[in-house]
Amino acid sequence: YRPSFPYSFGNTQFANERNCLRVAEVWMDQYKIFYQDRISNLQNTVSIGDISERKALRERLKCQSFDWYMKVVHTTDIYIPINTTAIGRIVSVREPSLCMQTFLVIAPKDKVFIRACHPQEQEQYFYLTKEKQIRRDKYCMFYDGTKELLAFEMCKRVTEQWEYRMDNTIT
């Protein structure tokens, strides 16, 4: 592999982010909100420019919807957060500068730990589902009473339910 790109992006600071936002806007239909929500800190910073030609091309070619793509082509078990009641960081009530965090790629029994809150940390991003599970992809958080800690396990094995209360706490 090359150690660097053989071409220049110019002085565009957020070239990759801009291109990803453009792809989401043109191709991802109703799914784009999940991507946009994950990078919400960049949306007001990065201009995607005019994408009308790209949208017209998609329409002219009569391309399938992104929903079709997810169901027919990309058939792996990927979690799409369509039944969530809350999305975002879980912030400490006692110390609002601290957030719950996991590893970027979660494995069974991975522990939850506390780190300084950071708006760009994907490891601090969680979903509370209508089934009252706290999720990251296909893993759900549970309380391990024997070790007295929070950890993650495959959702189908977790029976733990979490309640988001009006005082902004989770029980």
Contacts in CASP RR format, 6 or more apart in sequence:
PFRMAT RR
TARGET T0000
AUTHOR 0000-0000-0000
METHOD contacts of the structure
MODEL  1
YRPSFPYSFGNTQFANERNCLRVAEVWMDQYKIFYQDRISNLQNTVSIGD
ISERKALRERLKCQSFDWYMKVVHTTDIYIPINTTAIGRIVSVREPSLCM
QTFLVIAPKDKVFIRACHPQEQEQYFYLTKEKQIRRDKYCMFYDGTKELL
AFEMCKRVTEQWEYRMDNTIT
9 15 0 8 1.000
12 18 0 8 1.000
14 42 0 8 1.000
14 45 0 8 1.000
14 46 0 8 1.000
17 39 0 8 1.000
17 42 0 8 1.000
17 46 0 8 1.000
18 46 0 8 1.000
18 47 0 8 1.000
18 48 0 8 1.000
20 35 0 8 1.000
20 39 0 8 1.000
21 35 0 8 1.000
21 36 0 8 1.000
21 39 0 8 1.000
21 42 0 8 1.000
21 43 0 8 1.000
21 46 0 8 1.000
21 48 0 8 1.000
22 48 0 8 1.000
22 49 0 8 1.000
22 51 0 8 1.000
22 54 0 8 1.000
24 32 0 8 1.000
24 35 0 8 1.000
24 36 0 8 1.000
25 32 0 8 1.000
25 48 0 8 1.000
25 51 0 8 1.000
26 51 0 8 1.000
26 54 0 8 1.000
26 55 0 8 1.000
26 58 0 8 1.000
27 58 0 8 1.000
27 63 0 8 1.000
27 66 0 8 1.000
28 35 0 8 1.000
28 66 0 8 1.000
29 65 0 8 1.000
29 66 0 8 1.000
29 67 0 8 1.000
30 66 0 8 1.000
30 67 0 8 1.000
31 66 0 8 1.000
31 67 0 8 1.000
31 70 0 8 1.000
31 80 0 8 1.000
34 80 0 8 1.000
34 81 0 8 1.000
36 43 0 8 1.000
37 87 0 8 1.000
38 122 0 8 1.000
38 125 0 8 1.000
41 119 0 8 1.000
41 120 0 8 1.000
64 72 0 8 1.000
70 78 0 8 1.000
70 80 0 8 1.000
77 138 0 8 1.000
78 137 0 8 1.000
79 135 0 8 1.000
79 137 0 8 1.000
79 138 0 8 1.000
81 87 0 8 1.000
81 127 0 8 1.000
81 129 0 8 1.000
81 135 0 8 1.000
83 129 0 8 1.000
83 130 0 8 1.000
83 131 0 8 1.000
84 127 0 8 1.000
84 128 0 8 1.000
84 129 0 8 1.000
84 130 0 8 1.000
85 128 0 8 1.000
85 129 0 8 1.000
85 130 0 8 1.000
85 164 0 8 1.000
86 127 0 8 1.000
86 128 0 8 1.000
86 164 0 8 1.000
87 125 0 8 1.000
87 126 0 8 1.000
87 127 0 8 1.000
87 128 0 8 1.000
88 124 0 8 1.000
88 125 0 8 1.000
88 126 0 8 1.000
88 127 0 8 1.000
89 99 0 8 1.000
89 100 0 8 1.000
89 117 0 8 1.000
89 124 0 8 1.000
89 125 0 8 1.000
89 126 0 8 1.000
90 99 0 8 1.000
90 100 0 8 1.000
90 124 0 8 1.000
90 126 0 8 1.000
90 134 0 8 1.000
90 170 0 8 1.000
91 98 0 8 1.000
91 99 0 8 1.000
91 117 0 8 1.000
92 98 0 8 1.000
92 99 0 8 1.000
92 114 0 8 1.000
93 168 0 8 1.000
93 169 0 8 1.000
96 117 0 8 1.000
97 116 0 8 1.000
97 117 0 8 1.000
98 114 0 8 1.000
98 115 0 8 1.000
98 116 0 8 1.000
98 117 0 8 1.000
99 114 0 8 1.000
99 115 0 8 1.000
99 116 0 8 1.000
99 117 0 8 1.000
99 118 0 8 1.000
99 121 0 8 1.000
99 124 0 8 1.000
100 112 0 8 1.000
100 113 0 8 1.000
100 114 0 8 1.000
100 124 0 8 1.000
100 126 0 8 1.000
100 150 0 8 1.000
101 112 0 8 1.000
101 113 0 8 1.000
101 114 0 8 1.000
101 115 0 8 1.000
101 121 0 8 1.000
101 123 0 8 1.000
101 124 0 8 1.000
102 110 0 8 1.000
102 111 0 8 1.000
102 112 0 8 1.000
102 113 0 8 1.000
102 123 0 8 1.000
102 136 0 8 1.000
102 152 0 8 1.000
103 110 0 8 1.000
103 123 0 8 1.000
104 122 0 8 1.000
104 123 0 8 1.000
106 136 0 8 1.000
106 137 0 8 1.000
106 139 0 8 1.000
106 152 0 8 1.000
107 152 0 8 1.000
108 139 0 8 1.000
108 152 0 8 1.000
108 153 0 8 1.000
108 154 0 8 1.000
109 151 0 8 1.000
109 152 0 8 1.000
109 153 0 8 1.000
110 139 0 8 1.000
110 151 0 8 1.000
110 152 0 8 1.000
111 149 0 8 1.000
111 150 0 8 1.000
111 151 0 8 1.000
112 141 0 8 1.000
112 149 0 8 1.000
112 150 0 8 1.000
112 151 0 8 1.000
112 152 0 8 1.000
115 121 0 8 1.000
115 123 0 8 1.000
115 124 0 8 1.000
117 124 0 8 1.000
118 124 0 8 1.000
125 136 0 8 1.000
126 134 0 8 1.000
126 135 0 8 1.000
126 136 0 8 1.000
126 141 0 8 1.000
127 134 0 8 1.000
127 135 0 8 1.000
127 136 0 8 1.000
128 134 0 8 1.000
128 135 0 8 1.000
128 162 0 8 1.000
128 164 0 8 1.000
128 170 0 8 1.000
129 135 0 8 1.000
131 161 0 8 1.000
132 161 0 8 1.000
132 162 0 8 1.000
132 163 0 8 1.000
133 140 0 8 1.000
133 141 0 8 1.000
133 155 0 8 1.000
133 158 0 8 1.000
133 160 0 8 1.000
133 161 0 8 1.000
133 162 0 8 1.000
134 140 0 8 1.000
134 141 0 8 1.000
134 162 0 8 1.000
134 170 0 8 1.000
135 141 0 8 1.000
135 155 0 8 1.000
136 152 0 8 1.000
138 154 0 8 1.000
138 155 0 8 1.000
139 152 0 8 1.000
139 153 0 8 1.000
139 154 0 8 1.000
139 155 0 8 1.000
140 152 0 8 1.000
140 153 0 8 1.000
140 154 0 8 1.000
140 155 0 8 1.000
140 158 0 8 1.000
140 160 0 8 1.000
141 150 0 8 1.000
141 151 0 8 1.000
141 152 0 8 1.000
141 158 0 8 1.000
141 160 0 8 1.000
141 162 0 8 1.000
142 150 0 8 1.000
142 151 0 8 1.000
142 152 0 8 1.000
142 153 0 8 1.000
142 158 0 8 1.000
142 159 0 8 1.000
142 160 0 8 1.000
143 149 0 8 1.000
143 150 0 8 1.000
143 160 0 8 1.000
144 150 0 8 1.000
144 151 0 8 1.000
162 170 0 8 1.000
162 171 0 8 1.000
163 170 0 8 1.000
163 171 0 8 1.000
164 170 0 8 1.000
165 171 0 8 1.000
END
